[in-house]
Amino acid sequence: MDGLSRSRLAAVIGDPARHSRSPAIHNAAFASTGIDWVFTAFEVPAGDGAAALDAMRVLQLAGLSVTMPLKSEVAEAADVRDDVVEVLGAANCIVALGDGRLRAANTDAAGFIAALRADAGVVPEGIRVALLGAGGAARAVAWGLADAGAADIAVINRTPARAQAAADAANAASSEAKPGRVGSIDDIAGADLVVNATSVGMGAGSSTDPQRSAMPCDPARLLPGQVAVDLIYEPLETAWLAGLRERGIEAHNGLSMLVFQAAAAFELWTGIEAPVDVMRQAAVAGRA
Ligand SMILES: NC(=O)c1ccc[n+]([C@@H]2O[C@H](COP(=O)([O-])OP(=O)(O)OC[C@H]3O[C@@H](n4cnc5c(N)ncnc54)[C@H](OP(=O)(O)O)[C@@H]3O)[C@@H](O)[C@H]2O)c1
């Protein structure tokens, strides 16, 4: 031993970032694969995304996970952008390419598709989807589903103009099929898969927090045979998921998407196959 530290550093940036489960997930993965990497969290406010990438270059960080509100800023400030980032205008993962350049990637789309297969055994090809919400997560899900061959993606959102943008993201995934469209609540009845990508029902507060009992749609709109996914993982069981399960509808939370987007980031940074089961256990165990 020459006493020099060869540890590589990766981190999550965002605001807030300190409550993130990412340090627990990635440090468990580094320990499990025996590599000398450390993962931490940096609180970086809106407007400082480009400065954070400059710091990444100077400090030679190997990778960044990026959360709200920096996903668009880092997409713009990176040197190289994946196709999905160009379409969505948002990145959740930055990879140091080793030649001084930084690559912007988006692992939310692939993470959602991998989670869908793992949790529900659903292969997106040819399916009809009702997608509730049109924010950053919804656009990534729309792109991922379209890229994986979904036949119809009806985007249902409180603000219709944003629904069109999410439908456009789906239609940009493939030059042939154009599965994305603005939908209405009635599209839920004909869907194979219903996804809640709104933040309705999210809340780290107590179980009596009124935000926690809010639902993105009435569970009675779904029938057994349909599959539902709530992207929310805080809490693990939203009121919507509980209502759906009471009706005998297969319903999954957002924990697997969180795990699989992290696994994809781990693989981009390290080139090593991600220990998904270890990462899942760390995600369930909670925050760092
Ligand atoms: N599992 C994972 O790995 C993962 C990854 C990313 C995100 N998520 C979750 O996905 C959710 C959305 O995240 P995001 O980044 O897309 O957020 P976002 O960009 O802020 O979008 C929020 C969406 O929720 C809708 N919404 C908010 N309050 C509403 C209300 N009271 N009634 C109806 N619609 C409402 C918004 O509609 P308007 O357009 O009308 O405002 C918008 O469509 C969050 O709960 C987040 O935790 C999970």
The ligand as a Gaussian input file, in Angstrom:
#p B3LYP/6-31G(d) Opt

LIG

0 1
 N      -40.113000       5.349000      -9.081000
 C      -39.214000       6.161000      -9.592000
 O      -38.055000       5.806000      -9.826000
 C      -39.635000       7.563000      -9.930000
 C      -38.844000       8.345000     -10.799000
 C      -39.266000       9.646000     -11.088000
 C      -40.436000      10.148000     -10.513000
 N      -41.165000       9.363000      -9.673000
 C      -42.412000       9.863000      -9.091000
 O      -43.258000      10.285000     -10.127000
 C      -44.067000      11.388000      -9.691000
 C      -43.990000      12.515000     -10.712000
 O      -42.674000      13.018000     -10.761000
 P      -42.245000      14.126000     -11.842000
 O      -40.791000      14.303000     -11.689000
 O      -42.798000      13.791000     -13.168000
 O      -43.016000      15.424000     -11.275000
 P      -43.505000      16.695000     -12.103000
 O      -42.643000      16.920000     -13.296000
 O      -43.627000      17.780000     -11.075000
 O      -44.977000      16.313000     -12.636000
 C      -46.041000      16.184000     -11.725000
 C      -47.276000      15.663000     -12.450000
 O      -48.303000      15.449000     -11.475000
 C      -49.467000      16.224000     -11.856000
 N      -50.119000      16.715000     -10.658000
 C      -49.541000      17.272000      -9.563000
 N      -50.479000      17.576000      -8.639000
 C      -51.682000      17.245000      -9.181000
 C      -53.026000      17.311000      -8.726000
 N      -53.312000      17.790000      -7.508000
 N      -54.005000      16.826000      -9.521000
 C      -53.713000      16.313000     -10.736000
 N      -52.468000      16.231000     -11.239000
 C      -51.454000      16.682000     -10.467000
 C      -48.930000      17.355000     -12.704000
 O      -49.975000      17.866000     -13.503000
 P      -49.865000      19.323000     -14.201000
 O      -49.023000      19.121000     -15.436000
 O      -51.261000      19.667000     -14.497000
 O      -49.200000      20.227000     -13.200000
 C      -47.852000      16.603000     -13.489000
 O      -48.438000      15.856000     -14.530000
 C      -43.548000      11.763000      -8.299000
 O      -44.398000      11.214000      -7.338000
 C      -42.185000      11.112000      -8.223000
 O      -41.828000      10.733000      -6.914000
 C      -40.790000       8.088000      -9.379000

